[in-house]
């Protein structure tokens, strides 16, 4: 199936997320794949990016050779600072996250349940290295939580599940899941799948996920 359909690349997923963030929003980008969203923001609008290590007004990744070792995000990747950017203490950064001052956060995930539970800090495996970071604070503090992830694990299992088996980051916090196969909205009426990639039918998607889905427009 994955050889037939036209799965989205990481950059294409990031661009889709960036297109859905309204002008004037304050947004945190999680470690890993979500950081690509910073490089895909549309021109002509103002989206203020926050990183939990103490920067508001983060810009895109710098070109090779222009890196500033003093400008990094929470994942220790080089970033830029837009005009008017502000720097502050880690504690102040977490106060922004916990205080409901962020409109959106974009996080990666090991699993998301069809009721919006999020598991993204530990796989639960005995030899896995936990990475709590600020994900728990973002999951409860951001007004809207988006997840960016591949739909399937390397073993071919769906990361969209009926119930998370990995340790939870947050309960009922995820609003929308962007994947390389489709987009999923978590609603009180069920999980709605839409924007399926070319070559993928709704029936095939539901079989891949192994959970009940509603057909989106």
C-alpha positions as CSV (number, residue, x, y, z in Angstrom):
1,X,0.0,0.0,0.0
2,X,2.7,2.5,1.0
3,X,4.5,1.9,-2.4
4,X,1.3,2.8,-4.3
5,X,0.0,5.9,-2.6
6,X,1.8,9.2,-2.8
7,X,2.7,9.8,0.8
8,X,3.6,13.4,1.9
9,X,7.2,14.3,2.7
10,X,8.0,15.9,6.1
11,X,8.3,19.3,4.4
12,X,4.9,18.8,2.7
13,X,3.3,18.0,6.0
14,X,5.0,21.0,7.6
15,X,3.7,23.3,4.8
16,X,0.2,22.0,5.3
17,X,0.3,22.8,9.0
18,X,1.8,26.2,8.4
19,X,-1.0,27.0,6.0
20,X,-3.6,26.3,8.7
21,X,-2.1,28.6,11.3
22,X,-3.9,32.0,11.3
23,X,-2.2,35.3,11.0
24,X,-1.2,36.8,14.4
25,X,-0.9,33.4,16.2
26,X,1.6,32.6,18.9
27,X,2.9,29.1,18.3
28,X,5.3,26.7,19.9
29,X,7.0,24.1,17.7
30,X,8.0,20.8,19.4
31,X,11.4,19.1,19.0
32,X,12.0,17.1,15.9
33,X,9.8,17.1,12.8
34,X,7.6,20.1,13.9
35,X,10.6,22.5,13.7
36,X,10.3,22.3,9.9
37,X,7.1,24.4,10.2
38,X,9.3,27.4,10.8
39,X,10.7,27.1,7.3
40,X,7.3,26.9,5.7
41,X,5.3,29.8,7.1
42,X,3.5,31.8,4.3
43,X,4.8,35.3,3.5
44,X,2.7,38.3,4.2
45,X,1.4,37.2,7.6
46,X,2.8,37.4,11.1
47,X,3.2,34.2,13.1
48,X,5.2,34.5,16.3
49,X,7.2,31.4,17.1
50,X,8.0,30.5,20.7
51,X,10.7,28.1,21.9
52,X,10.6,26.8,25.5
53,X,14.3,27.6,26.1
54,X,13.5,31.3,26.1
55,X,12.9,32.9,22.7
56,X,9.8,34.6,21.3
57,X,10.1,35.6,17.7
58,X,12.0,32.6,16.4
59,X,12.8,32.6,12.7
60,X,13.6,29.9,10.2
61,X,16.7,27.7,10.1
62,X,19.8,29.8,9.1
63,X,21.6,29.0,5.8
64,X,24.8,27.0,6.1
65,X,27.6,29.2,7.4
66,X,25.3,31.7,9.0
67,X,24.7,29.8,12.2
68,X,24.9,31.7,15.5
69,X,25.9,29.3,18.4
70,X,23.9,31.5,20.8
71,X,20.7,31.0,18.9
72,X,19.2,27.5,19.3
73,X,15.8,26.0,19.9
74,X,14.8,23.6,22.6
75,X,16.2,20.7,20.5
76,X,19.6,22.4,20.2
77,X,19.1,23.2,16.5
78,X,20.3,26.5,15.1
79,X,17.6,29.0,14.5
80,X,17.3,32.7,13.7
81,X,15.6,35.6,15.5
82,X,13.2,37.8,13.7
83,X,13.2,41.6,14.3
84,X,11.7,42.4,17.6
85,X,12.4,39.0,19.1
86,X,12.6,38.7,22.9
87,X,14.7,36.6,25.2
88,X,13.7,35.5,28.7
89,X,14.3,33.1,31.5
90,X,13.3,29.5,31.2
91,X,10.8,29.9,34.0
92,X,9.1,32.8,32.2
93,X,8.9,30.6,29.1
94,X,7.1,27.9,31.0
95,X,4.8,30.5,32.5
96,X,3.8,31.4,28.9
97,X,3.2,27.8,28.1
98,X,1.2,26.9,31.3
99,X,-0.7,30.2,31.4
100,X,-2.6,29.7,28.1
101,X,-0.7,32.4,26.2
102,X,0.1,30.2,23.2
103,X,-2.6,29.8,20.5
104,X,-1.1,26.6,19.0
105,X,1.6,24.1,19.6
106,X,2.8,21.5,17.1
107,X,4.1,18.3,18.7
108,X,5.5,15.0,17.5
109,X,4.0,11.8,18.9
110,X,4.5,8.1,19.4
111,X,0.8,7.6,19.6
112,X,-2.5,9.6,19.5
113,X,-5.8,8.0,20.5
114,X,-9.1,8.6,18.7
115,X,-10.2,10.5,21.8
116,X,-7.2,12.9,21.6
117,X,-4.9,11.4,24.2
118,X,-1.2,12.1,23.4
119,X,1.8,9.9,24.1
120,X,5.1,11.5,23.0
121,X,7.6,11.4,25.9
122,X,8.3,7.7,26.3
123,X,7.6,4.6,24.3
124,X,7.3,2.5,27.5
125,X,10.0,0.1,26.3
126,X,12.4,-0.9,29.1
127,X,15.5,0.3,27.1
128,X,13.9,3.6,25.9
129,X,15.2,6.9,27.0
130,X,12.5,9.2,28.3
131,X,12.3,12.8,27.2
132,X,9.7,14.8,29.1
133,X,10.8,18.3,28.1
134,X,7.9,20.8,28.0
135,X,5.4,18.6,26.1
136,X,3.1,18.1,29.2
137,X,3.0,21.8,29.8
138,X,2.2,22.5,26.2
139,X,-0.4,19.8,26.0
140,X,-2.5,21.4,28.7
141,X,-1.5,25.1,28.1
142,X,-1.8,25.7,24.4
143,X,-5.2,26.6,23.2
144,X,-5.0,24.1,20.3
145,X,-2.6,21.1,20.0
146,X,-1.6,19.9,16.6
147,X,0.4,16.7,16.1
148,X,2.8,16.1,13.2
149,X,3.8,12.4,12.7
150,X,4.0,9.5,10.3
151,X,0.9,7.5,10.4
152,X,2.7,4.2,10.7
153,X,5.7,3.0,12.7
154,X,8.7,1.4,11.0
155,X,7.0,-1.9,11.8
156,X,3.9,-0.8,9.9
157,X,1.6,-0.3,13.0
158,X,-0.7,2.6,13.2
159,X,0.3,5.4,15.6
160,X,-3.4,6.5,15.6
161,X,-4.9,4.1,18.1
162,X,-8.1,3.4,20.0
163,X,-6.2,3.7,23.3
164,X,-2.5,4.7,23.9
165,X,-0.3,2.0,25.2
166,X,2.7,4.3,25.7
167,X,2.8,6.6,28.8
168,X,0.5,9.6,28.4
169,X,1.6,13.2,27.9
170,X,-1.9,14.6,28.0
171,X,-5.5,13.4,28.0
172,X,-8.0,14.6,25.4
173,X,-5.7,17.4,24.4
174,X,-5.1,16.8,20.6
175,X,-7.3,18.7,18.2
176,X,-5.8,17.7,14.8
177,X,-3.2,15.1,13.6
178,X,-1.2,15.8,10.4
179,X,0.3,12.7,8.8
180,X,1.9,11.5,5.6
181,X,-1.3,9.7,4.7
182,X,-4.1,12.1,5.8
183,X,-5.3,14.6,8.3
184,X,-7.4,13.6,11.2
185,X,-9.6,15.9,13.3
186,X,-10.4,14.7,16.8
187,X,-14.1,15.6,17.5
188,X,-16.7,14.6,20.1
189,X,-18.5,12.7,17.3
190,X,-15.4,10.7,16.4
191,X,-12.2,11.0,14.4
192,X,-12.7,12.6,11.0
193,X,-10.3,11.7,8.2
194,X,-9.8,14.2,5.3
195,X,-7.2,15.4,2.8
196,X,-6.2,11.8,2.0
197,X,-3.2,11.6,-0.3
198,X,-3.6,10.6,-3.9
199,X,-4.0,6.8,-4.4
200,X,-5.4,6.2,-0.9
201,X,-9.1,5.4,-0.4
202,X,-11.0,6.0,2.8
203,X,-11.6,2.2,3.2
204,X,-7.8,1.5,2.8
205,X,-7.0,4.2,5.3
206,X,-9.4,2.9,7.9
207,X,-7.9,-0.6,7.4
208,X,-4.4,0.8,7.9
209,X,-5.4,2.6,11.1
210,X,-7.5,-0.2,12.5
211,X,-9.8,2.2,14.3
212,X,-13.2,3.6,13.3
213,X,-13.0,6.8,11.3
214,X,-15.6,9.2,9.9
215,X,-15.3,10.4,6.4
216,X,-14.5,14.1,6.0
217,X,-15.3,16.4,3.2
